């Protein structure tokens, strides 16, 4: 217990040394690949996250037309109309990550990147840009592969104090062969490293603020890290004049595990909120420990599947070229 507390204090003290410099981009980012947008909605329906898995752009949106779900069905022809709809039309954060989950760029909330087609048309009028896209956008290294797949989720918003809030976004790049297939080499081998996740801070630069002292931050260009992993981004927000403004993003990262990540938030009869962050793959379900404000994440526990599910995974879904990801997704959402 004492060692755990000391470890947490050490993480907070060293956070500055684990911080990174990110570019603040307005209108000059390049869309190198054809967009592939995915969306996840938080449990209470108030916020959503979109993820362009091709260009690794993450956008958090607020549902400005959110209405609480009513279990009681009332039929009122006068009041009922079909005009009501959920509109996720206010961006509260927008950033781009690298393959190693480091935040590369922050965008203005109203920034709209050129689409891949628009970018191609623009580049065709510039020889230098053509060379750039030939080197980056058309590289075989950037082509999508069945070896890795993405999964992500977003939490409900949580209040820290009177005007400070935070939202969590979990992103995992899954190594299908290692974590989603029951091959002979992998089904009994679990090399997951349990313990506290690596902590790093990414403060967005704002035009009205003084320039950030870059001596406190590490400039990251090419980091050779395993492509699989999971990152939990804690977006710290401040409410100003009715709008949520991004203060910074804290990243909690592990490169030893990948899988389907999800947030579970339950309120029991005593109104005590219970929150869980889990990751599941072929081997089992992994739990992250944390405090009320998510100041740390500790990968501390693994739960085995019930024997009936374990038997199916071991005996049904081990054919060559077949992974259990779709099966697991079906089990989750059905």
C-alpha positions as CSV (number, residue, x, y, z in Angstrom):
1,X,0.0,0.0,0.0
2,X,2.8,2.4,1.0
3,X,4.8,1.6,-2.1
4,X,1.7,2.3,-4.2
5,X,1.3,5.8,-2.7
6,X,5.0,6.5,-3.2
7,X,4.7,5.4,-6.8
8,X,1.7,7.8,-7.4
9,X,3.5,10.7,-5.8
10,X,6.6,10.0,-8.0
11,X,4.4,10.0,-11.1
12,X,3.0,13.5,-10.3
13,X,6.5,14.9,-9.6
14,X,7.9,13.6,-12.8
15,X,4.9,14.6,-15.0
16,X,6.7,17.7,-16.3
17,X,9.7,15.6,-17.4
18,X,7.3,13.4,-19.3
19,X,5.6,16.4,-21.1
20,X,5.7,17.0,-24.8
21,X,5.6,19.9,-27.2
22,X,2.7,19.8,-29.7
23,X,2.1,22.0,-32.6
24,X,-0.9,24.3,-32.6
25,X,-2.2,24.2,-36.1
26,X,-4.7,26.5,-37.7
27,X,-5.1,25.8,-41.4
28,X,-1.9,24.1,-42.8
29,X,-2.3,20.4,-41.9
30,X,-2.2,17.9,-44.7
31,X,-4.7,15.1,-45.2
32,X,-2.5,12.3,-46.5
33,X,-5.0,9.5,-46.7
34,X,-8.6,9.0,-47.6
35,X,-10.7,9.6,-44.4
36,X,-12.2,6.8,-42.4
37,X,-14.4,8.3,-39.7
38,X,-15.7,6.3,-36.7
39,X,-17.9,7.6,-33.9
40,X,-18.5,6.7,-30.3
41,X,-21.1,8.3,-27.9
42,X,-20.7,8.4,-24.2
43,X,-23.1,6.5,-21.9
44,X,-25.4,9.5,-21.0
45,X,-25.5,10.8,-24.6
46,X,-24.1,14.3,-23.9
47,X,-20.8,13.9,-25.7
48,X,-19.4,12.0,-28.7
49,X,-16.0,11.4,-30.2
50,X,-15.1,11.0,-33.8
51,X,-11.9,9.3,-34.9
52,X,-10.5,9.4,-38.4
53,X,-8.5,6.2,-38.2
54,X,-6.7,7.0,-41.5
55,X,-5.3,10.4,-40.5
56,X,-5.5,9.8,-36.7
57,X,-7.6,12.9,-35.9
58,X,-9.7,12.9,-32.8
59,X,-12.6,15.4,-32.3
60,X,-14.8,15.6,-29.1
61,X,-18.3,17.0,-29.7
62,X,-21.0,18.2,-27.4
63,X,-24.6,17.3,-27.9
64,X,-26.2,20.7,-27.6
65,X,-29.7,19.2,-28.0
66,X,-29.4,16.6,-25.3
67,X,-32.6,15.4,-23.6
68,X,-32.7,13.0,-20.7
69,X,-34.1,9.6,-21.6
70,X,-37.6,9.0,-20.2
71,X,-38.6,5.4,-19.4
72,X,-42.2,6.3,-19.2
73,X,-43.9,6.4,-22.6
74,X,-46.4,9.2,-22.9
75,X,-48.6,9.5,-25.9
76,X,-49.6,13.0,-26.6
77,X,-50.4,13.8,-30.2
78,X,-50.4,17.6,-29.6
79,X,-46.9,17.6,-28.1
80,X,-45.3,14.9,-30.1
81,X,-43.4,15.9,-33.2
82,X,-40.5,14.4,-35.1
83,X,-38.5,17.6,-35.3
84,X,-36.5,16.8,-32.2
85,X,-33.1,15.3,-32.9
86,X,-29.7,14.9,-31.2
87,X,-27.2,17.3,-32.7
88,X,-23.6,16.9,-32.0
89,X,-22.6,20.3,-33.4
90,X,-20.3,21.9,-31.0
91,X,-16.6,21.0,-31.0
92,X,-14.9,21.3,-27.6
93,X,-11.5,19.7,-28.5
94,X,-9.7,18.6,-31.7
95,X,-6.3,17.1,-32.0
96,X,-4.2,14.6,-34.0
97,X,-2.1,11.8,-32.6
98,X,0.8,9.7,-33.9
99,X,1.0,6.0,-34.3
100,X,2.6,5.9,-30.8
101,X,-0.3,7.8,-29.3
102,X,1.6,11.0,-28.7
103,X,-0.5,14.2,-29.5
104,X,1.1,15.7,-32.6
105,X,-1.1,18.7,-33.2
106,X,-4.0,20.7,-31.6
107,X,-6.5,22.3,-33.9
108,X,-8.8,25.2,-33.4
109,X,-12.3,24.0,-32.6
110,X,-13.7,25.5,-35.8
111,X,-10.8,24.1,-38.0
112,X,-12.0,22.1,-41.0
113,X,-9.1,20.2,-42.8
114,X,-9.2,19.8,-46.5
115,X,-10.6,16.5,-47.5
116,X,-8.3,14.0,-49.2
117,X,-9.8,14.8,-52.6
118,X,-9.4,18.5,-52.0
119,X,-5.9,17.9,-50.8
120,X,-5.0,15.9,-53.9
121,X,-6.5,18.6,-56.2
122,X,-4.4,21.2,-54.4
123,X,-1.2,19.2,-54.4
124,X,-1.5,18.5,-58.1
125,X,-1.0,22.3,-58.7
126,X,2.2,22.3,-56.6
127,X,5.2,20.2,-57.7
128,X,6.8,20.4,-54.2
129,X,3.7,19.2,-52.6
130,X,3.4,16.4,-55.1
131,X,6.8,15.2,-54.0
132,X,5.6,15.3,-50.3
133,X,2.5,13.3,-50.9
134,X,4.4,10.8,-53.0
135,X,6.7,10.3,-50.1
136,X,4.1,10.3,-47.3
137,X,0.6,9.7,-48.6
138,X,1.4,7.0,-51.2
139,X,4.0,5.1,-49.2
140,X,3.3,1.4,-48.7
141,X,4.2,1.9,-45.0
142,X,1.0,4.0,-44.6
143,X,-1.3,1.6,-46.3
144,X,-3.9,0.0,-43.9
145,X,-3.1,-3.5,-42.8
146,X,-5.1,-6.3,-41.2
147,X,-2.4,-6.6,-38.6
148,X,-3.6,-3.6,-36.6
149,X,-7.1,-2.3,-35.9
150,X,-8.4,0.6,-33.8
151,X,-11.0,0.7,-31.1
152,X,-12.0,3.7,-28.9
153,X,-14.6,5.0,-26.5
154,X,-15.5,8.2,-24.6
155,X,-16.6,8.6,-21.0
156,X,-19.3,10.9,-19.5
157,X,-18.2,14.3,-18.4
158,X,-17.1,14.5,-14.8
159,X,-17.0,17.7,-12.6
160,X,-13.8,18.5,-10.7
161,X,-14.9,21.7,-9.0
162,X,-17.1,24.7,-9.7
163,X,-15.9,25.4,-13.3
164,X,-13.5,22.6,-14.1
165,X,-14.5,19.4,-15.8
166,X,-12.8,16.5,-17.5
167,X,-13.7,13.8,-20.1
168,X,-11.8,10.6,-20.9
169,X,-11.1,9.2,-24.3
170,X,-9.6,5.7,-24.5
171,X,-7.9,4.6,-27.7
172,X,-6.4,1.2,-28.4
173,X,-4.5,0.1,-31.5
174,X,-5.0,-3.7,-31.5
175,X,-2.4,-6.2,-32.7
176,X,-4.8,-8.7,-34.1
177,X,-2.3,-11.6,-34.2
178,X,-1.1,-11.1,-30.6
179,X,-4.3,-10.1,-28.8
180,X,-7.3,-11.1,-30.8
181,X,-6.4,-14.6,-32.2
182,X,-6.1,-17.9,-30.4
183,X,-3.0,-19.1,-32.1
184,X,-0.9,-21.9,-30.5
185,X,1.9,-19.5,-29.6
186,X,-0.3,-16.8,-28.0
187,X,-3.3,-18.5,-26.3
188,X,-1.4,-19.4,-23.2
189,X,1.1,-16.6,-23.1
190,X,0.2,-13.3,-21.5
191,X,3.1,-10.9,-21.3
192,X,1.0,-8.0,-20.1
193,X,2.9,-5.6,-17.8
194,X,0.7,-4.7,-14.9
195,X,1.2,-1.4,-13.0
196,X,0.8,2.3,-13.4
197,X,0.5,3.7,-17.0
198,X,3.0,6.1,-18.3
199,X,1.9,9.7,-17.7
200,X,2.6,12.7,-20.1
201,X,1.1,16.1,-20.5
202,X,0.1,18.0,-23.7
203,X,-0.8,21.7,-23.2
204,X,-2.4,23.4,-26.2
205,X,-0.9,26.7,-27.2
206,X,-3.4,29.6,-27.6
207,X,-2.8,32.7,-29.7
208,X,-3.8,35.0,-26.9
209,X,-1.3,33.4,-24.5
210,X,2.4,33.9,-24.0
211,X,4.5,31.3,-25.9
212,X,5.2,28.2,-24.0
213,X,8.7,27.7,-22.6
214,X,9.8,24.8,-24.8
215,X,12.7,23.9,-22.6
216,X,10.3,22.2,-20.3
217,X,9.0,19.9,-23.0
218,X,10.4,17.1,-25.1
219,X,10.1,17.6,-28.9
220,X,9.1,14.2,-30.4
221,X,9.6,13.5,-34.0
222,X,10.1,9.8,-34.6
223,X,9.6,7.5,-31.6
224,X,10.2,3.9,-32.2
225,X,7.6,2.2,-29.9
226,X,5.5,-0.8,-30.5
227,X,2.5,0.0,-32.6
228,X,0.0,-1.8,-30.4
229,X,-1.1,-0.2,-27.1
230,X,-3.7,1.7,-25.3
231,X,-3.9,5.4,-24.3
232,X,-6.4,7.1,-22.0
233,X,-6.6,10.8,-22.7
234,X,-7.9,13.0,-19.9
235,X,-9.2,16.2,-21.3
236,X,-9.2,19.0,-18.7
237,X,-11.8,21.6,-19.5
238,X,-12.9,24.9,-18.0
239,X,-16.3,26.4,-18.5
240,X,-16.2,30.0,-19.6
241,X,-19.4,31.8,-20.6
242,X,-21.2,28.6,-21.1
243,X,-18.5,27.1,-23.3
244,X,-16.0,24.3,-22.5
245,X,-12.4,25.4,-23.1
246,X,-9.6,22.9,-23.3
247,X,-6.8,23.5,-20.7
248,X,-4.6,20.5,-21.4
249,X,-4.6,16.8,-22.1
250,X,-3.0,14.2,-19.9
251,X,-2.1,10.9,-21.6
252,X,-1.9,7.6,-19.8
253,X,-0.2,5.0,-21.9
254,X,0.8,1.3,-22.0
255,X,2.4,-0.5,-24.9
256,X,2.0,-4.0,-23.4
257,X,-1.8,-4.5,-23.9
258,X,-4.3,-3.9,-26.6
259,X,-8.0,-4.8,-26.9
260,X,-11.5,-3.5,-27.1
261,X,-11.7,-0.6,-24.6
262,X,-14.9,0.7,-23.0
263,X,-16.2,2.9,-20.1
264,X,-18.9,1.6,-17.8
265,X,-20.7,3.9,-15.4
266,X,-23.3,2.7,-13.1
267,X,-25.4,4.5,-10.5
268,X,-26.9,2.2,-7.8
269,X,-29.9,2.8,-5.6
270,X,-27.8,4.8,-3.1
271,X,-26.8,7.2,-5.9
272,X,-23.2,6.2,-5.5
273,X,-21.6,6.3,-8.9
274,X,-19.4,3.3,-9.8
275,X,-17.1,3.7,-12.8
276,X,-15.1,1.1,-14.6
277,X,-12.6,1.2,-17.5
278,X,-11.9,-2.2,-19.0
279,X,-10.1,-3.6,-22.0
280,X,-10.9,-7.0,-23.3
281,X,-9.1,-9.3,-25.8
282,X,-8.8,-13.0,-26.5
283,X,-7.1,-13.7,-23.2
284,X,-9.5,-12.0,-20.8
285,X,-10.8,-8.8,-19.4
286,X,-8.4,-6.2,-17.9
287,X,-9.4,-3.6,-15.3
288,X,-7.8,-0.2,-14.6
289,X,-7.7,1.2,-11.1
290,X,-8.0,5.0,-10.6
291,X,-9.0,7.7,-8.1
292,X,-12.0,10.1,-8.3
293,X,-10.3,12.6,-10.6
294,X,-8.4,10.0,-12.7
295,X,-5.0,11.4,-11.7
296,X,-3.5,8.0,-12.3
297,X,-4.4,4.7,-14.0
298,X,-3.2,1.3,-12.7
299,X,-3.6,-1.8,-14.8
300,X,-4.0,-4.0,-11.8
301,X,-6.3,-6.9,-12.5
302,X,-7.3,-9.5,-15.1
303,X,-10.5,-11.4,-15.1
304,X,-10.8,-14.8,-16.9
305,X,-13.8,-15.4,-19.2
306,X,-16.4,-17.9,-17.9
307,X,-15.6,-21.4,-19.0
308,X,-18.4,-21.5,-21.6
309,X,-17.0,-18.4,-23.4
310,X,-13.4,-19.6,-22.9
311,X,-14.2,-22.9,-24.6
312,X,-15.8,-21.2,-27.6
313,X,-12.8,-18.8,-28.0
314,X,-10.4,-21.7,-27.7
315,X,-12.2,-24.2,-30.0
316,X,-14.3,-22.2,-32.4
317,X,-12.4,-19.1,-33.5
318,X,-8.9,-20.4,-34.0
319,X,-9.0,-21.1,-37.7
320,X,-6.3,-19.6,-39.9
321,X,-7.2,-16.1,-41.0
322,X,-10.0,-15.8,-38.5
323,X,-9.9,-13.5,-35.5
324,X,-12.4,-13.2,-32.7
325,X,-12.8,-9.4,-32.8
326,X,-16.1,-9.5,-34.6
327,X,-17.3,-12.2,-32.3
328,X,-16.4,-10.2,-29.3
329,X,-18.0,-7.0,-30.7
330,X,-21.2,-9.1,-31.4
331,X,-21.2,-10.3,-27.8
332,X,-20.8,-6.8,-26.4
333,X,-23.5,-5.1,-28.4
334,X,-26.1,-7.8,-28.8
